[in-house]
Amino acid sequence: MKRLYRSKTERILGGVCGGIGVHLDVDPIIIRIVWVVLTRLSLGIGIVAYIVCWIIIPEEQGVPTVAPVHE
């Protein structure tokens, strides 16, 4: 059974949408767009839901965090 984790590689903020996208085998950008649309339609409840998911969903293990490239 596949478990839901916050992504370390497909992340912009907390890795929630990236983790959901990886779990559902959907491009994380699609998940982010849907999340933004639902947040706007629900008067911001999606922000609270994102924070709750950020706290509850564990971060994936064994994958190195992507470090920013410094030139």
N, CA, C, O and CB atoms as a CASP TS submission, in Angstrom:
PFRMAT TS
TARGET T0000
AUTHOR 0000-0000-0000
METHOD Language model
MODEL 1
PARENT N/A
ATOM      1  N   MET     1       0.845  -1.183   0.000  1.00  0.00           N
ATOM      2  CA  MET     1       0.000   0.000   0.000  1.00  0.00           C
ATOM      3  C   MET     1       0.892   1.248   0.000  1.00  0.00           C
ATOM      4  O   MET     1       1.834   1.355   0.785  1.00  0.00           O
ATOM      5  CB  MET     1      -0.962  -0.003   1.230  1.00  0.00           C
ATOM      6  N   LYS     2       0.581   2.160  -0.871  1.00  0.00           N
ATOM      7  CA  LYS     2       1.354   3.384  -1.032  1.00  0.00           C
ATOM      8  C   LYS     2       0.959   4.389   0.051  1.00  0.00           C
ATOM      9  O   LYS     2      -0.227   4.662   0.242  1.00  0.00           O
ATOM     10  CB  LYS     2       1.140   3.988  -2.445  1.00  0.00           C
ATOM     11  N   ARG     3       1.951   4.942   0.763  1.00  0.00           N
ATOM     12  CA  ARG     3       1.690   5.918   1.816  1.00  0.00           C
ATOM     13  C   ARG     3       1.849   7.331   1.294  1.00  0.00           C
ATOM     14  O   ARG     3       2.579   7.574   0.333  1.00  0.00           O
ATOM     15  CB  ARG     3       2.621   5.691   3.003  1.00  0.00           C
ATOM     16  N   LEU     4       1.164   8.254   1.930  1.00  0.00           N
ATOM     17  CA  LEU     4       1.223   9.665   1.554  1.00  0.00           C
ATOM     18  C   LEU     4       2.305  10.352   2.375  1.00  0.00           C
ATOM     19  O   LEU     4       2.298  10.301   3.605  1.00  0.00           O
ATOM     20  CB  LEU     4      -0.153  10.361   1.762  1.00  0.00           C
ATOM     21  N   TYR     5       3.240  11.001   1.671  1.00  0.00           N
ATOM     22  CA  TYR     5       4.310  11.762   2.308  1.00  0.00           C
ATOM     23  C   TYR     5       4.411  13.133   1.659  1.00  0.00           C
ATOM     24  O   TYR     5       4.023  13.307   0.504  1.00  0.00           O
ATOM     25  CB  TYR     5       5.660  11.010   2.209  1.00  0.00           C
ATOM     26  N   ARG     6       4.936  14.118   2.406  1.00  0.00           N
ATOM     27  CA  ARG     6       5.272  15.404   1.814  1.00  0.00           C
ATOM     28  C   ARG     6       6.549  15.216   1.010  1.00  0.00           C
ATOM     29  O   ARG     6       7.504  14.601   1.486  1.00  0.00           O
ATOM     30  CB  ARG     6       5.441  16.521   2.906  1.00  0.00           C
ATOM     31  N   SER     7       6.567  15.736  -0.189  1.00  0.00           N
ATOM     32  CA  SER     7       7.695  15.540  -1.093  1.00  0.00           C
ATOM     33  C   SER     7       8.864  16.455  -0.733  1.00  0.00           C
ATOM     34  O   SER     7       8.674  17.618  -0.377  1.00  0.00           O
ATOM     35  CB  SER     7       7.263  15.785  -2.534  1.00  0.00           C
ATOM     36  N   LYS     8      10.063  15.913  -0.833  1.00  0.00           N
ATOM     37  CA  LYS     8      11.269  16.727  -0.664  1.00  0.00           C
ATOM     38  C   LYS     8      11.758  17.281  -1.989  1.00  0.00           C
ATOM     39  O   LYS     8      12.457  18.294  -2.020  1.00  0.00           O
ATOM     40  CB  LYS     8      12.373  15.910  -0.008  1.00  0.00           C
ATOM     41  N   THR     9      11.394  16.623  -3.087  1.00  0.00           N
ATOM     42  CA  THR     9      11.889  17.055  -4.397  1.00  0.00           C
ATOM     43  C   THR     9      10.867  17.884  -5.160  1.00  0.00           C
ATOM     44  O   THR     9      11.251  18.790  -5.900  1.00  0.00           O
ATOM     45  CB  THR     9      12.282  15.851  -5.224  1.00  0.00           C
ATOM     46  N   GLU    10       9.588  17.604  -5.005  1.00  0.00           N
ATOM     47  CA  GLU    10       8.517  18.324  -5.707  1.00  0.00           C
ATOM     48  C   GLU    10       7.857  19.319  -4.759  1.00  0.00           C
ATOM     49  O   GLU    10       6.648  19.262  -4.535  1.00  0.00           O
ATOM     50  CB  GLU    10       7.460  17.333  -6.274  1.00  0.00           C
ATOM     51  N   ARG    11       8.648  20.224  -4.207  1.00  0.00           N
ATOM     52  CA  ARG    11       8.095  21.142  -3.220  1.00  0.00           C
ATOM     53  C   ARG    11       8.326  22.585  -3.619  1.00  0.00           C
ATOM     54  O   ARG    11       9.320  22.931  -4.257  1.00  0.00           O
ATOM     55  CB  ARG    11       8.699  20.880  -1.856  1.00  0.00           C
ATOM     56  N   ILE    12       7.375  23.413  -3.221  1.00  0.00           N
ATOM     57  CA  ILE    12       7.532  24.854  -3.352  1.00  0.00           C
ATOM     58  C   ILE    12       7.522  25.463  -1.955  1.00  0.00           C
ATOM     59  O   ILE    12       8.375  26.288  -1.629  1.00  0.00           O
ATOM     60  CB  ILE    12       6.407  25.471  -4.246  1.00  0.00           C
ATOM     61  N   LEU    13       6.571  25.062  -1.142  1.00  0.00           N
ATOM     62  CA  LEU    13       6.493  25.573   0.222  1.00  0.00           C
ATOM     63  C   LEU    13       6.753  24.441   1.215  1.00  0.00           C
ATOM     64  O   LEU    13       7.838  24.355   1.790  1.00  0.00           O
ATOM     65  CB  LEU    13       5.113  26.225   0.487  1.00  0.00           C
ATOM     66  N   GLY    14       5.780  23.591   1.411  1.00  0.00           N
ATOM     67  CA  GLY    14       5.933  22.520   2.393  1.00  0.00           C
ATOM     68  C   GLY    14       5.960  21.129   1.804  1.00  0.00           C
ATOM     69  O   GLY    14       6.167  20.159   2.533  1.00  0.00           O
ATOM     70  N   GLY    15       5.756  21.004   0.511  1.00  0.00           N
ATOM     71  CA  GLY    15       5.780  19.700  -0.131  1.00  0.00           C
ATOM     72  C   GLY    15       4.463  18.951  -0.099  1.00  0.00           C
ATOM     73  O   GLY    15       4.402  17.790  -0.503  1.00  0.00           O
ATOM     74  N   VAL    16       3.397  19.604   0.378  1.00  0.00           N
ATOM     75  CA  VAL    16       2.095  18.938   0.494  1.00  0.00           C
ATOM     76  C   VAL    16       1.533  18.616  -0.891  1.00  0.00           C
ATOM     77  O   VAL    16       1.208  17.462  -1.169  1.00  0.00           O
ATOM     78  CB  VAL    16       1.099  19.824   1.283  1.00  0.00           C
ATOM     79  N   CYS    17       1.415  19.607  -1.752  1.00  0.00           N
ATOM     80  CA  CYS    17       0.852  19.382  -3.093  1.00  0.00           C
ATOM     81  C   CYS    17       1.741  18.449  -3.905  1.00  0.00           C
ATOM     82  O   CYS    17       1.236  17.619  -4.662  1.00  0.00           O
ATOM     83  CB  CYS    17       0.676  20.721  -3.840  1.00  0.00           C
ATOM     84  N   GLY    18       3.045  18.572  -3.758  1.00  0.00           N
ATOM     85  CA  GLY    18       3.964  17.669  -4.449  1.00  0.00           C
ATOM     86  C   GLY    18       3.789  16.239  -3.983  1.00  0.00           C
ATOM     87  O   GLY    18       3.805  15.311  -4.792  1.00  0.00           O
ATOM     88  N   GLY    19       3.623  16.056  -2.688  1.00  0.00           N
ATOM     89  CA  GLY    19       3.417  14.717  -2.138  1.00  0.00           C
ATOM     90  C   GLY    19       2.097  14.115  -2.584  1.00  0.00           C
ATOM     91  O   GLY    19       2.028  12.924  -2.889  1.00  0.00           O
ATOM     92  N   ILE    20       1.048  14.926  -2.623  1.00  0.00           N
ATOM     93  CA  ILE    20      -0.254  14.439  -3.093  1.00  0.00           C
ATOM     94  C   ILE    20      -0.159  14.076  -4.568  1.00  0.00           C
ATOM     95  O   ILE    20      -0.706  13.059  -4.993  1.00  0.00           O
ATOM     96  CB  ILE    20      -1.363  15.504  -2.865  1.00  0.00           C
ATOM     97  N   GLY    21       0.532  14.900  -5.352  1.00  0.00           N
ATOM     98  CA  GLY    21       0.707  14.612  -6.770  1.00  0.00           C
ATOM     99  C   GLY    21       1.466  13.317  -7.010  1.00  0.00           C
ATOM    100  O   GLY    21       1.078  12.517  -7.861  1.00  0.00           O
ATOM    101  N   VAL    22       2.540  13.106  -6.271  1.00  0.00           N
ATOM    102  CA  VAL    22       3.318  11.871  -6.398  1.00  0.00           C
ATOM    103  C   VAL    22       2.467  10.678  -5.972  1.00  0.00           C
ATOM    104  O   VAL    22       2.491   9.633  -6.622  1.00  0.00           O
ATOM    105  CB  VAL    22       4.614  11.946  -5.547  1.00  0.00           C
ATOM    106  N   HIS    23       1.723  10.832  -4.891  1.00  0.00           N
ATOM    107  CA  HIS    23       0.877   9.746  -4.384  1.00  0.00           C
ATOM    108  C   HIS    23      -0.205   9.357  -5.388  1.00  0.00           C
ATOM    109  O   HIS    23      -0.501   8.173  -5.548  1.00  0.00           O
ATOM    110  CB  HIS    23       0.232  10.154  -3.061  1.00  0.00           C
ATOM    111  N   LEU    24      -0.791  10.329  -6.059  1.00  0.00           N
ATOM    112  CA  LEU    24      -1.875  10.072  -7.004  1.00  0.00           C
ATOM    113  C   LEU    24      -1.382   9.882  -8.441  1.00  0.00           C
ATOM    114  O   LEU    24      -2.191   9.693  -9.349  1.00  0.00           O
ATOM    115  CB  LEU    24      -2.869  11.207  -6.958  1.00  0.00           C
ATOM    116  N   ASP    25      -0.064   9.929  -8.655  1.00  0.00           N
ATOM    117  CA  ASP    25       0.531   9.844  -9.993  1.00  0.00           C
ATOM    118  C   ASP    25      -0.026  10.911 -10.923  1.00  0.00           C
ATOM    119  O   ASP    25      -0.366  10.635 -12.074  1.00  0.00           O
ATOM    120  CB  ASP    25       0.291   8.463 -10.592  1.00  0.00           C
ATOM    121  N   VAL    26      -0.113  12.137 -10.407  1.00  0.00           N
ATOM    122  CA  VAL    26      -0.583  13.299 -11.157  1.00  0.00           C
ATOM    123  C   VAL    26       0.498  14.362 -11.054  1.00  0.00           C
ATOM    124  O   VAL    26       1.200  14.438 -10.046  1.00  0.00           O
ATOM    125  CB  VAL    26      -1.969  13.828 -10.615  1.00  0.00           C
ATOM    126  N   ASP    27       0.637  15.178 -12.081  1.00  0.00           N
ATOM    127  CA  ASP    27       1.612  16.264 -12.049  1.00  0.00           C
ATOM    128  C   ASP    27       1.285  17.193 -10.870  1.00  0.00           C
ATOM    129  O   ASP    27       0.155  17.670 -10.766  1.00  0.00           O
ATOM    130  CB  ASP    27       1.613  17.055 -13.402  1.00  0.00           C
ATOM    131  N   PRO    28       2.249  17.457  -9.987  1.00  0.00           N
ATOM    132  CA  PRO    28       1.993  18.318  -8.834  1.00  0.00           C
ATOM    133  C   PRO    28       1.481  19.714  -9.204  1.00  0.00           C
ATOM    134  O   PRO    28       0.806  20.350  -8.394  1.00  0.00           O
ATOM    135  CB  PRO    28       3.249  18.451  -8.028  1.00  0.00           C
ATOM    136  N   ILE    29       1.784  20.198 -10.398  1.00  0.00           N
ATOM    137  CA  ILE    29       1.294  21.510 -10.821  1.00  0.00           C
ATOM    138  C   ILE    29      -0.232  21.498 -10.912  1.00  0.00           C
ATOM    139  O   ILE    29      -0.886  22.480 -10.563  1.00  0.00           O
ATOM    140  CB  ILE    29       1.913  21.910 -12.182  1.00  0.00           C
ATOM    141  N   ILE    30      -0.797  20.382 -11.383  1.00  0.00           N
ATOM    142  CA  ILE    30      -2.257  20.245 -11.453  1.00  0.00           C
ATOM    143  C   ILE    30      -2.848  20.317 -10.054  1.00  0.00           C
ATOM    144  O   ILE    30      -3.860  20.986  -9.842  1.00  0.00           O
ATOM    145  CB  ILE    30      -2.658  18.913 -12.140  1.00  0.00           C
ATOM    146  N   ILE    31      -2.226  19.636  -9.097  1.00  0.00           N
ATOM    147  CA  ILE    31      -2.700  19.659  -7.706  1.00  0.00           C
ATOM    148  C   ILE    31      -2.631  21.082  -7.161  1.00  0.00           C
ATOM    149  O   ILE    31      -3.557  21.530  -6.484  1.00  0.00           O
ATOM    150  CB  ILE    31      -1.860  18.695  -6.817  1.00  0.00           C
ATOM    151  N   ARG    32      -1.549  21.794  -7.447  1.00  0.00           N
ATOM    152  CA  ARG    32      -1.405  23.175  -6.965  1.00  0.00           C
ATOM    153  C   ARG    32      -2.483  24.087  -7.545  1.00  0.00           C
ATOM    154  O   ARG    32      -3.050  24.913  -6.831  1.00  0.00           O
ATOM    155  CB  ARG    32      -0.018  23.720  -7.319  1.00  0.00           C
ATOM    156  N   ILE    33      -2.764  23.939  -8.836  1.00  0.00           N
ATOM    157  CA  ILE    33      -3.798  24.771  -9.475  1.00  0.00           C
ATOM    158  C   ILE    33      -5.159  24.492  -8.859  1.00  0.00           C
ATOM    159  O   ILE    33      -5.903  25.420  -8.540  1.00  0.00           O
ATOM    160  CB  ILE    33      -3.843  24.516 -10.998  1.00  0.00           C
ATOM    161  N   VAL    34      -5.488  23.213  -8.690  1.00  0.00           N
ATOM    162  CA  VAL    34      -6.772  22.841  -8.079  1.00  0.00           C
ATOM    163  C   VAL    34      -6.847  23.382  -6.657  1.00  0.00           C
ATOM    164  O   VAL    34      -7.891  23.883  -6.239  1.00  0.00           O
ATOM    165  CB  VAL    34      -6.959  21.302  -8.079  1.00  0.00           C
ATOM    166  N   TRP    35      -5.741  23.284  -5.909  1.00  0.00           N
ATOM    167  CA  TRP    35      -5.722  23.760  -4.517  1.00  0.00           C
ATOM    168  C   TRP    35      -5.965  25.272  -4.467  1.00  0.00           C
ATOM    169  O   TRP    35      -6.720  25.748  -3.619  1.00  0.00           O
ATOM    170  CB  TRP    35      -4.367  23.410  -3.839  1.00  0.00           C
ATOM    171  N   VAL    36      -5.334  26.022  -5.363  1.00  0.00           N
ATOM    172  CA  VAL    36      -5.517  27.483  -5.387  1.00  0.00           C
ATOM    173  C   VAL    36      -6.959  27.838  -5.743  1.00  0.00           C
ATOM    174  O   VAL    36      -7.559  28.711  -5.115  1.00  0.00           O
ATOM    175  CB  VAL    36      -4.544  28.139  -6.397  1.00  0.00           C
ATOM    176  N   VAL    37      -7.513  27.167  -6.746  1.00  0.00           N
ATOM    177  CA  VAL    37      -8.893  27.443  -7.138  1.00  0.00           C
ATOM    178  C   VAL    37      -9.854  27.137  -5.994  1.00  0.00           C
ATOM    179  O   VAL    37     -10.741  27.938  -5.699  1.00  0.00           O
ATOM    180  CB  VAL    37      -9.272  26.626  -8.379  1.00  0.00           C
ATOM    181  N   LEU    38      -9.685  25.990  -5.353  1.00  0.00           N
ATOM    182  CA  LEU    38     -10.566  25.637  -4.233  1.00  0.00           C
ATOM    183  C   LEU    38     -10.384  26.587  -3.046  1.00  0.00           C
ATOM    184  O   LEU    38     -11.346  26.893  -2.342  1.00  0.00           O
ATOM    185  CB  LEU    38     -10.301  24.195  -3.790  1.00  0.00           C
ATOM    186  N   THR    39      -9.158  27.049  -2.827  1.00  0.00           N
ATOM    187  CA  THR    39      -8.907  28.008  -1.746  1.00  0.00           C
ATOM    188  C   THR    39      -9.626  29.323  -2.017  1.00  0.00           C
ATOM    189  O   THR    39     -10.221  29.909  -1.112  1.00  0.00           O
ATOM    190  CB  THR    39      -7.396  28.256  -1.580  1.00  0.00           C
ATOM    191  N   ARG    40      -9.571  29.779  -3.247  1.00  0.00           N
ATOM    192  CA  ARG    40     -10.249  31.036  -3.593  1.00  0.00           C
ATOM    193  C   ARG    40     -11.762  30.893  -3.505  1.00  0.00           C
ATOM    194  O   ARG    40     -12.451  31.812  -3.061  1.00  0.00           O
ATOM    195  CB  ARG    40      -9.851  31.487  -5.003  1.00  0.00           C
ATOM    196  N   LEU    41     -12.278  29.748  -3.924  1.00  0.00           N
ATOM    197  CA  LEU    41     -13.731  29.531  -3.877  1.00  0.00           C
ATOM    198  C   LEU    41     -14.246  29.342  -2.453  1.00  0.00           C
ATOM    199  O   LEU    41     -15.406  29.639  -2.165  1.00  0.00           O
ATOM    200  CB  LEU    41     -14.103  28.318  -4.715  1.00  0.00           C
ATOM    201  N   SER    42     -13.394  28.854  -1.572  1.00  0.00           N
ATOM    202  CA  SER    42     -13.825  28.584  -0.198  1.00  0.00           C
ATOM    203  C   SER    42     -13.438  29.701   0.766  1.00  0.00           C
ATOM    204  O   SER    42     -13.461  29.511   1.982  1.00  0.00           O
ATOM    205  CB  SER    42     -13.234  27.275   0.280  1.00  0.00           C
ATOM    206  N   LEU    43     -13.085  30.854   0.228  1.00  0.00           N
ATOM    207  CA  LEU    43     -12.731  32.026   1.041  1.00  0.00           C
ATOM    208  C   LEU    43     -11.541  31.771   1.970  1.00  0.00           C
ATOM    209  O   LEU    43     -11.518  32.260   3.099  1.00  0.00           O
ATOM    210  CB  LEU    43     -13.929  32.457   1.867  1.00  0.00           C
ATOM    211  N   GLY    44     -10.562  31.014   1.500  1.00  0.00           N
ATOM    212  CA  GLY    44      -9.324  30.843   2.242  1.00  0.00           C
ATOM    213  C   GLY    44      -9.226  29.623   3.123  1.00  0.00           C
ATOM    214  O   GLY    44      -8.216  29.447   3.804  1.00  0.00           O
ATOM    215  N   ILE    45     -10.231  28.776   3.137  1.00  0.00           N
ATOM    216  CA  ILE    45     -10.175  27.583   3.978  1.00  0.00           C
ATOM    217  C   ILE    45      -9.053  26.655   3.517  1.00  0.00           C
ATOM    218  O   ILE    45      -8.505  25.903   4.323  1.00  0.00           O
ATOM    219  CB  ILE    45     -11.525  26.843   3.955  1.00  0.00           C
ATOM    220  N   GLY    46      -8.708  26.700   2.238  1.00  0.00           N
ATOM    221  CA  GLY    46      -7.621  25.878   1.718  1.00  0.00           C
ATOM    222  C   GLY    46      -6.282  26.195   2.357  1.00  0.00           C
ATOM    223  O   GLY    46      -5.427  25.315   2.463  1.00  0.00           O
ATOM    224  N   ILE    47      -6.083  27.435   2.784  1.00  0.00           N
ATOM    225  CA  ILE    47      -4.836  27.808   3.467  1.00  0.00           C
ATOM    226  C   ILE    47      -4.735  27.086   4.798  1.00  0.00           C
ATOM    227  O   ILE    47      -3.682  26.553   5.149  1.00  0.00           O
ATOM    228  CB  ILE    47      -4.759  29.337   3.682  1.00  0.00           C
ATOM    229  N   VAL    48      -5.825  27.071   5.530  1.00  0.00           N
ATOM    230  CA  VAL    48      -5.860  26.366   6.814  1.00  0.00           C
ATOM    231  C   VAL    48      -5.659  24.872   6.581  1.00  0.00           C
ATOM    232  O   VAL    48      -4.919  24.222   7.319  1.00  0.00           O
ATOM    233  CB  VAL    48      -7.205  26.628   7.556  1.00  0.00           C
ATOM    234  N   ALA    49      -6.317  24.321   5.550  1.00  0.00           N
ATOM    235  CA  ALA    49      -6.181  22.894   5.232  1.00  0.00           C
ATOM    236  C   ALA    49      -4.732  22.566   4.866  1.00  0.00           C
ATOM    237  O   ALA    49      -4.218  21.518   5.258  1.00  0.00           O
ATOM    238  CB  ALA    49      -7.130  22.501   4.071  1.00  0.00           C
ATOM    239  N   TYR    50      -4.069  23.455   4.117  1.00  0.00           N
ATOM    240  CA  TYR    50      -2.669  23.233   3.735  1.00  0.00           C
ATOM    241  C   TYR    50      -1.782  23.184   4.976  1.00  0.00           C
ATOM    242  O   TYR    50      -0.924  22.309   5.095  1.00  0.00           O
ATOM    243  CB  TYR    50      -2.181  24.343   2.774  1.00  0.00           C
ATOM    244  N   ILE    51      -1.986  24.111   5.889  1.00  0.00           N
ATOM    245  CA  ILE    51      -1.177  24.141   7.118  1.00  0.00           C
ATOM    246  C   ILE    51      -1.408  22.882   7.945  1.00  0.00           C
ATOM    247  O   ILE    51      -0.463  22.315   8.492  1.00  0.00           O
ATOM    248  CB  ILE    51      -1.509  25.393   7.958  1.00  0.00           C
ATOM    249  N   VAL    52      -2.663  22.444   8.038  1.00  0.00           N
ATOM    250  CA  VAL    52      -2.973  21.217   8.782  1.00  0.00           C
ATOM    251  C   VAL    52      -2.290  20.025   8.110  1.00  0.00           C
ATOM    252  O   VAL    52      -1.705  19.184   8.793  1.00  0.00           O
ATOM    253  CB  VAL    52      -4.515  20.990   8.863  1.00  0.00           C
ATOM    254  N   CYS    53      -2.358  19.945   6.789  1.00  0.00           N
ATOM    255  CA  CYS    53      -1.699  18.853   6.060  1.00  0.00           C
ATOM    256  C   CYS    53      -0.187  18.910   6.256  1.00  0.00           C
ATOM    257  O   CYS    53       0.459  17.871   6.393  1.00  0.00           O
ATOM    258  CB  CYS    53      -2.040  18.920   4.556  1.00  0.00           C
ATOM    259  N   TRP    54       0.376  20.109   6.272  1.00  0.00           N
ATOM    260  CA  TRP    54       1.812  20.299   6.470  1.00  0.00           C
ATOM    261  C   TRP    54       2.229  19.723   7.825  1.00  0.00           C
ATOM    262  O   TRP    54       3.305  19.141   7.953  1.00  0.00           O
ATOM    263  CB  TRP    54       2.185  21.803   6.378  1.00  0.00           C
ATOM    264  N   ILE    55       1.386  19.886   8.815  1.00  0.00           N
ATOM    265  CA  ILE    55       1.682  19.392  10.163  1.00  0.00           C
ATOM    266  C   ILE    55       1.456  17.880  10.258  1.00  0.00           C
ATOM    267  O   ILE    55       2.254  17.178  10.878  1.00  0.00           O
ATOM    268  CB  ILE    55       0.813  20.123  11.203  1.00  0.00           C
ATOM    269  N   ILE    56       0.382  17.374   9.653  1.00  0.00           N
ATOM    270  CA  ILE    56      -0.015  15.979   9.828  1.00  0.00           C
ATOM    271  C   ILE    56       0.734  15.017   8.916  1.00  0.00           C
ATOM    272  O   ILE    56       1.129  13.941   9.366  1.00  0.00           O
ATOM    273  CB  ILE    56      -1.486  15.841   9.588  1.00  0.00           C
ATOM    274  N   ILE    57       0.943  15.367   7.652  1.00  0.00           N
ATOM    275  CA  ILE    57       1.566  14.446   6.695  1.00  0.00           C
ATOM    276  C   ILE    57       3.073  14.416   6.936  1.00  0.00           C
ATOM    277  O   ILE    57       3.721  15.463   6.927  1.00  0.00           O
ATOM    278  CB  ILE    57       1.252  14.865   5.223  1.00  0.00           C
ATOM    279  N   PRO    58       3.638  13.225   7.153  1.00  0.00           N
ATOM    280  CA  PRO    58       5.082  13.141   7.400  1.00  0.00           C
ATOM    281  C   PRO    58       5.883  13.404   6.133  1.00  0.00           C
ATOM    282  O   PRO    58       5.412  13.172   5.020  1.00  0.00           O
ATOM    283  CB  PRO    58       5.445  11.770   7.966  1.00  0.00           C
ATOM    284  N   GLU    59       7.109  13.894   6.326  1.00  0.00           N
ATOM    285  CA  GLU    59       7.994  14.157   5.196  1.00  0.00           C
ATOM    286  C   GLU    59       8.627  12.840   4.734  1.00  0.00           C
ATOM    287  O   GLU    59       8.955  11.982   5.553  1.00  0.00           O
ATOM    288  CB  GLU    59       9.093  15.197   5.580  1.00  0.00           C
ATOM    289  N   GLU    60       8.794  12.689   3.415  1.00  0.00           N
ATOM    290  CA  GLU    60       9.371  11.453   2.912  1.00  0.00           C
ATOM    291  C   GLU    60      10.804  11.312   3.390  1.00  0.00           C
ATOM    292  O   GLU    60      11.520  12.304   3.530  1.00  0.00           O
ATOM    293  CB  GLU    60       9.310  11.409   1.383  1.00  0.00           C
ATOM    294  N   GLN    61      11.216  10.092   3.639  1.00  0.00           N
ATOM    295  CA  GLN    61      12.545   9.797   4.173  1.00  0.00           C
ATOM    296  C   GLN    61      13.428   9.232   3.078  1.00  0.00           C
ATOM    297  O   GLN    61      12.930   8.675   2.099  1.00  0.00           O
ATOM    298  CB  GLN    61      12.459   8.813   5.356  1.00  0.00           C
ATOM    299  N   GLY    62      14.725   9.370   3.236  1.00  0.00           N
ATOM    300  CA  GLY    62      15.676   8.751   2.333  1.00  0.00           C
ATOM    301  C   GLY    62      15.930   9.498   1.044  1.00  0.00           C
ATOM    302  O   GLY    62      16.728   9.042   0.225  1.00  0.00           O
ATOM    303  N   VAL    63      15.287  10.618   0.836  1.00  0.00           N
ATOM    304  CA  VAL    63      15.517  11.405  -0.369  1.00  0.00           C
ATOM    305  C   VAL    63      16.198  12.701   0.055  1.00  0.00           C
ATOM    306  O   VAL    63      15.667  13.423   0.898  1.00  0.00           O
ATOM    307  CB  VAL    63      14.176  11.686  -1.144  1.00  0.00           C
ATOM    308  N   PRO    64      17.356  13.008  -0.506  1.00  0.00           N
ATOM    309  CA  PRO    64      18.035  14.240  -0.098  1.00  0.00           C
ATOM    310  C   PRO    64      17.250  15.481  -0.488  1.00  0.00           C
ATOM    311  O   PRO    64      16.638  15.530  -1.555  1.00  0.00           O
ATOM    312  CB  PRO    64      19.422  14.301  -0.710  1.00  0.00           C
ATOM    313  N   THR    65      17.273  16.468   0.371  1.00  0.00           N
ATOM    314  CA  THR    65      16.628  17.736   0.087  1.00  0.00           C
ATOM    315  C   THR    65      17.382  18.450  -1.026  1.00  0.00           C
ATOM    316  O   THR    65      18.612  18.487  -1.025  1.00  0.00           O
ATOM    317  CB  THR    65      16.557  18.612   1.352  1.00  0.00           C
ATOM    318  N   VAL    66      16.654  19.008  -1.959  1.00  0.00           N
ATOM    319  CA  VAL    66      17.274  19.702  -3.080  1.00  0.00           C
ATOM    320  C   VAL    66      17.801  21.039  -2.585  1.00  0.00           C
ATOM    321  O   VAL    66      17.039  21.867  -2.085  1.00  0.00           O
ATOM    322  CB  VAL    66      16.268  19.897  -4.254  1.00  0.00           C
ATOM    323  N   ALA    67      19.085  21.246  -2.722  1.00  0.00           N
ATOM    324  CA  ALA    67      19.704  22.489  -2.280  1.00  0.00           C
ATOM    325  C   ALA    67      19.737  23.474  -3.436  1.00  0.00           C
ATOM    326  O   ALA    67      19.908  23.072  -4.586  1.00  0.00           O
ATOM    327  CB  ALA    67      21.129  22.236  -1.735  1.00  0.00           C
ATOM    328  N   PRO    68      19.575  24.771  -3.142  1.00  0.00           N
ATOM    329  CA  PRO    68      19.645  25.771  -4.215  1.00  0.00           C
ATOM    330  C   PRO    68      21.064  25.846  -4.788  1.00  0.00           C
ATOM    331  O   PRO    68      22.046  25.642  -4.076  1.00  0.00           O
ATOM    332  CB  PRO    68      19.205  27.161  -3.691  1.00  0.00           C
ATOM    333  N   VAL    69      21.148  26.135  -6.060  1.00  0.00           N
ATOM    334  CA  VAL    69      22.435  26.233  -6.738  1.00  0.00           C
ATOM    335  C   VAL    69      22.976  27.650  -6.559  1.00  0.00           C
ATOM    336  O   VAL    69      22.301  28.631  -6.869  1.00  0.00           O
ATOM    337  CB  VAL    69      22.304  25.871  -8.251  1.00  0.00           C
ATOM    338  N   HIS    70      24.216  27.737  -6.049  1.00  0.00           N
ATOM    339  CA  HIS    70      24.860  29.034  -5.863  1.00  0.00           C
ATOM    340  C   HIS    70      25.953  29.184  -6.897  1.00  0.00           C
ATOM    341  O   HIS    70      26.768  28.282  -7.093  1.00  0.00           O
ATOM    342  CB  HIS    70      25.434  29.183  -4.429  1.00  0.00           C
ATOM    343  N   GLU    71      25.966  30.324  -7.556  1.00  0.00           N
ATOM    344  CA  GLU    71      26.990  30.554  -8.569  1.00  0.00           C
ATOM    345  C   GLU    71      28.032  31.504  -8.083  1.00  0.00           C
ATOM    346  O   GLU    71      28.975  31.811  -8.812  1.00  0.00           O
ATOM    347  CB  GLU    71      26.384  31.075  -9.834  1.00  0.00           C
TER
END
